Amino acid sequence: MRLASRALCGAAGVAWRESFPLGGRDVARWFPGHMAKGLKKMQSSLKVVDCIIEVHDARISFSSRNPLFQETLGLKPHVLVLNKMDLADLKEQQKIIQHLEGEGLKNIVFTNCVRDENVKQIIPMVTGLIGSSYRYHRGESLEFCAMVIGIPNVGKSSLINALRRQHLKKGKATRVGGEPGVTRAVMSRIQVCERPLMFLLDTPGVLAPRIESVEMGLKLALCGTVLDHLVGEETLADYLLYTLNRHQLFGYVRHYGLGGACDDIASVLKQVAVRLGKTQKVKVLTGTGDVNVIQPNYPAAARDFLRTFRSGLLGPVMLDKDVLQSPLVAGP
């Protein structure tokens, strides 16, 4: 492990890190380009689309939005679905909505597609928006078609499957996965409702052409928008620990049975590795020959730490909490 150790400490009265060291990290290597091919395919399908359903992860309500969507996909009616609400800290939900409305977004729905929470709100909202807008050469069509867009791994395919369960009582029509890149092409139309007759187009995840900052890139990576090894499991685990401590979220102490909260990732991962039995034999050269030494498997412990966070077992979190301090939403 390359990070210097500090003593394990309790949560009370501890001065947690005020910032995360970001220098020298190459965010362009993590997010290589904005997937222009997928965006062009979406544009070519617009002539048969009545509404855009943009899906994002509720934990990164602001960091995850791709500005190219609004520029490229025209003036179609637009719904923003903030998915994975069960994993997000929504104590300040109204501030989140207020901030997004300040950016011109009026139709916002928080969903949990695993339990179908709030999914029933989407079809009536889409139907109402289409009914009150010009349908661009589709006025005589008796069916509606919406395109589902978003960055990788925010739950676009899960939303389509949830809508089918709700309105058609049918199972999966599109593959889902816990890693980015499961959907790789604009698919054929998928029916999600009978009355009104509505079809959805699933699309591949499309990232912005440029990630604004390394910290935004780390937030996106924590939510699984890129493969962990591109950033580094230990780097991501350290940023996760920094974020949890900074927001006084100590669920990891209870989950792993640690002696207390700690701001040193080397110490935390060592304890996690020992607790889970994730150790490895390493040969060490000594003056009398090779000796096998048992050492913690830090990468394996980091992977478990990240997986546990993403499953919600460490409690809900709002990774974009700092954005809510903006003057746009400042309260009295």
C-alpha positions in Angstrom: 0.0 0.0 0.0 1.5 3.4 -1.0 -0.5 5.6 1.4 1.1 6.5 4.8 -0.7 5.1 7.8 -2.1 7.1 10.6 -3.5 5.8 13.9 -7.1 4.6 13.9 -9.3 7.1 15.7 -12.9 7.5 16.9 -15.4 9.6 15.1 -16.0 12.2 17.8 -13.9 15.3 17.7 -11.8 14.2 14.8 -10.5 16.7 12.2 -11.3 14.9 8.9 -9.5 15.8 5.7 -10.8 19.1 4.2 -9.7 18.2 0.7 -8.7 15.2 -1.4 -5.3 15.3 -3.2 -6.2 15.6 -6.9 -2.9 16.6 -8.5 -1.4 14.5 -11.3 -4.5 12.4 -11.9 -5.3 12.0 -15.6 -9.1 12.2 -15.8 -8.9 12.1 -19.6 -7.6 8.5 -19.4 -10.6 7.4 -17.3 -13.1 9.0 -19.6 -11.7 8.7 -23.2 -14.0 10.8 -25.3 -17.8 11.2 -25.3 -18.9 8.3 -27.5 -19.8 10.4 -30.5 -21.0 7.4 -32.5 -23.9 6.7 -30.0 -24.8 10.4 -30.0 -25.1 10.4 -33.8 -27.3 7.4 -33.8 -29.6 9.1 -31.3 -29.8 12.1 -33.5 -30.7 10.0 -36.5 -33.6 8.4 -34.5 -35.1 11.8 -33.4 -37.6 11.9 -36.3 -39.6 9.0 -34.7 -39.3 10.3 -31.1 -41.9 12.4 -29.3 -40.2 12.8 -25.9 -36.7 12.4 -24.3 -36.5 10.6 -20.9 -33.1 11.5 -19.4 -32.0 9.1 -16.6 -29.4 10.0 -14.0 -28.1 8.7 -10.7 -29.7 10.6 -7.8 -26.4 10.5 -5.8 -24.8 12.7 -8.5 -27.9 14.7 -9.7 -25.6 17.5 -11.1 -22.3 15.9 -11.9 -23.8 13.2 -14.1 -25.7 15.4 -16.6 -24.3 15.6 -20.1 -24.7 19.1 -21.5 -24.5 17.7 -25.1 -27.9 16.0 -24.7 -29.8 19.3 -24.5 -27.8 20.8 -27.3 -27.9 17.8 -29.6 -31.3 16.3 -29.1 -33.3 19.4 -29.9 -36.5 20.8 -28.5 -38.3 17.6 -27.7 -40.3 17.4 -24.5 -38.0 16.3 -21.7 -38.3 14.3 -18.5 -35.5 14.0 -16.0 -35.5 10.7 -14.0 -33.2 10.7 -11.0 -32.8 6.9 -10.4 -31.4 4.9 -7.5 -33.2 7.2 -5.0 -32.8 4.4 -2.4 -29.0 4.9 -2.5 -29.2 8.7 -2.2 -29.6 10.9 0.8 -32.7 12.9 -0.1 -33.1 15.0 3.0 -32.6 18.0 0.8 -34.7 16.8 -2.1 -36.5 20.1 -2.5 -33.2 21.9 -2.8 -32.1 19.4 -5.5 -35.4 20.1 -7.4 -35.0 23.8 -6.9 -31.5 23.8 -8.2 -32.4 21.8 -11.3 -35.4 23.9 -12.0 -33.0 26.9 -12.0 -31.3 25.1 -14.9 -34.6 25.0 -16.8 -35.7 21.4 -15.8 -39.4 21.3 -14.9 -40.3 17.6 -15.1 -38.3 15.7 -12.5 -39.1 12.2 -11.0 -37.1 10.4 -8.3 -37.3 6.6 -8.9 -36.1 3.3 -7.5 -36.4 0.8 -10.4 -35.6 -2.2 -8.2 -38.8 -1.7 -6.2 -40.6 0.3 -8.9 -41.0 3.4 -6.6 -42.5 6.3 -8.5 -42.2 4.5 -11.8 -45.9 4.9 -12.4 -45.6 8.7 -12.6 -43.5 8.6 -15.7 -46.0 7.4 -18.4 -48.7 10.0 -17.4 -46.0 12.7 -17.3 -44.7 11.8 -20.8 -48.2 11.5 -22.2 -49.1 15.0 -20.9 -46.0 16.6 -22.3 -46.5 15.0 -25.7 -50.2 16.0 -25.7 -49.3 19.7 -25.1 -46.5 19.9 -27.7 -46.1 19.9 -31.5 -45.3 16.3 -32.7 -43.1 17.3 -35.7 -44.6 15.3 -38.6 -46.0 12.6 -36.2 -49.3 14.2 -35.6 -51.3 11.4 -37.3 -49.5 8.6 -35.5 -51.6 6.9 -32.8 -48.6 5.7 -30.9 -46.0 7.5 -28.8 -42.3 6.9 -28.8 -39.8 8.1 -26.2 -36.0 7.9 -26.2 -34.2 6.9 -22.9 -30.8 8.6 -22.6 -28.1 9.1 -20.0 -24.5 8.4 -19.0 -23.4 4.8 -18.4 -24.8 2.7 -15.6 -27.5 5.0 -14.3 -30.3 2.5 -14.8 -31.8 3.2 -18.3 -32.4 -0.4 -19.1 -33.7 -1.0 -15.6 -36.2 1.8 -16.0 -37.5 0.3 -19.3 -38.0 -3.1 -17.6 -39.7 -1.5 -14.6 -42.2 0.3 -16.9 -43.0 -3.0 -18.6 -43.6 -4.6 -15.3 -45.9 -1.8 -14.2 -47.9 -1.4 -17.4 -47.7 -4.6 -19.3 -47.1 -7.1 -16.5 -44.2 -8.5 -18.5 -40.6 -9.3 -17.7 -37.2 -8.0 -19.0 -37.0 -6.7 -22.5 -33.4 -5.4 -22.2 -30.3 -6.5 -20.4 -29.1 -4.7 -17.3 -25.8 -4.9 -15.5 -23.8 -3.4 -12.6 -21.0 -2.2 -14.9 -21.0 0.5 -17.6 -21.4 -0.4 -21.3 -24.1 -3.2 -21.2 -26.2 -1.3 -23.8 -23.9 -0.6 -26.8 -26.4 0.4 -29.6 -29.7 2.2 -30.1 -32.1 -0.7 -30.0 -35.3 -1.4 -31.8 -38.4 -0.1 -30.2 -39.6 -1.7 -26.9 -43.2 -1.5 -25.9 -43.8 -0.4 -22.4 -47.5 0.5 -22.3 -50.8 -0.5 -24.1 -53.0 2.5 -23.2 -51.6 4.8 -24.4 -49.6 2.7 -26.9 -46.0 3.7 -26.1 -42.6 2.5 -27.2 -39.2 3.4 -25.8 -35.8 3.4 -27.4 -32.9 2.2 -25.2 -29.6 3.9 -25.9 -25.9 3.4 -24.9 -24.5 5.5 -22.1 -22.9 8.7 -23.5 -20.5 10.8 -21.4 -19.7 14.5 -21.8 -16.8 15.3 -24.2 -14.9 16.8 -21.2 -15.2 16.0 -17.5 -15.0 19.4 -15.7 -12.7 18.3 -12.9 -10.9 15.4 -11.4 -13.2 15.4 -8.4 -16.3 15.2 -10.7 -14.6 12.3 -12.4 -14.1 10.6 -9.1 -17.8 11.0 -8.2 -18.8 9.6 -11.6 -16.4 6.7 -11.1 -17.8 5.9 -7.6 -21.2 5.5 -9.1 -19.8 3.0 -11.7 -19.8 5.0 -14.9 -16.4 3.7 -15.8 -14.6 0.5 -14.9 -12.8 0.7 -11.5 -9.4 -0.4 -12.7 -9.2 2.7 -15.0 -9.1 4.9 -12.0 -7.6 2.5 -9.5 -9.6 0.6 -6.9 -7.5 2.0 -4.0 -7.8 5.5 -5.2 -11.6 5.2 -5.5 -11.8 3.6 -2.1 -9.7 6.4 -0.6 -12.0 9.0 -2.2 -15.0 7.1 -0.9 -13.6 7.1 2.7 -12.8 10.8 2.4 -16.4 11.5 1.3 -18.1 9.4 4.0 -16.0 10.9 6.8 -16.5 14.4 5.5 -20.3 14.0 5.7 -20.2 12.2 9.0 -21.4 8.9 7.5 -19.8 6.1 9.6 -21.8 3.1 8.4 -18.6 1.5 7.2 -17.4 1.2 10.9 -20.5 -0.8 11.8 -20.7 -2.8 8.6 -17.1 -4.1 8.9 -17.0 -4.2 12.7 -14.1 -1.7 12.9 -12.8 -0.3 16.2 -13.7 3.2 15.1 -13.9 5.7 12.2 -10.6 6.5 10.5 -9.4 8.8 7.8 -6.5 6.6 6.6 -7.4 4.3 3.8 -4.4 2.0 4.4 -5.5 1.3 7.9 -9.2 0.8 6.9 -8.4 -1.6 4.0 -6.0 -3.6 6.2 -8.7 -4.2 8.7 -11.3 -5.0 6.0 -8.9 -7.5 4.4 -8.2 -9.2 7.7 -11.9 -9.2 8.7 -12.9 -10.8 5.3 -10.0 -13.2 5.1 -8.7 -11.4 2.0 -5.0 -12.0 2.5 -2.2 -13.3 0.2 1.2 -15.0 0.6 4.1 -12.8 -0.5 7.7 -14.1 -0.9 10.2 -11.8 0.9 13.9 -12.2 0.3 16.0 -12.4 3.5 19.6 -13.1 4.3 18.7 -16.7 4.8 16.5 -17.2 1.8 12.9 -16.6 0.7 10.2 -16.4 3.4 6.4 -16.5 2.8 4.7 -13.6 4.6 0.9 -13.2 4.9 -0.1 -9.7 3.8 -3.5 -8.1 3.4 -4.9 -8.0 -0.1 -5.5 -4.3 -0.4 -7.0 -4.3 -3.9 -9.5 -7.0 -3.0 -10.5 -5.1 0.2 -10.9 -2.0 -1.9 -13.2 -3.8 -4.3 -15.3 -5.1 -1.5 -15.5 -1.6 0.1 -16.7 -0.1 -3.2 -19.1 -2.9 -3.9 -20.6 -2.5 -0.4 -21.1 1.2 -0.9 -22.8 0.7 -4.3 -25.2 -1.8 -2.9 -26.4 0.7 -0.3 -25.1 -1.2 2.7 -23.1 1.8 4.0 -26.2 4.0 4.0 -27.6 6.7 1.6 -25.2 9.4 0.4 -25.4 12.6 -1.7 -22.1 12.9 -3.5 -23.1 16.3 -4.9 -24.0 17.8 -1.6 -21.5 20.6 -2.0 -23.4 21.8 -5.1 -26.4 22.7 -2.9 -24.3 25.4 -1.2 -24.6 27.3 -4.4 -26.2 30.8 -4.1 -28.9 29.5 -6.5 -30.4 27.5 -3.6 -29.1 29.4 -0.6 -31.8 29.7 2.1 -32.4 32.4 4.7 
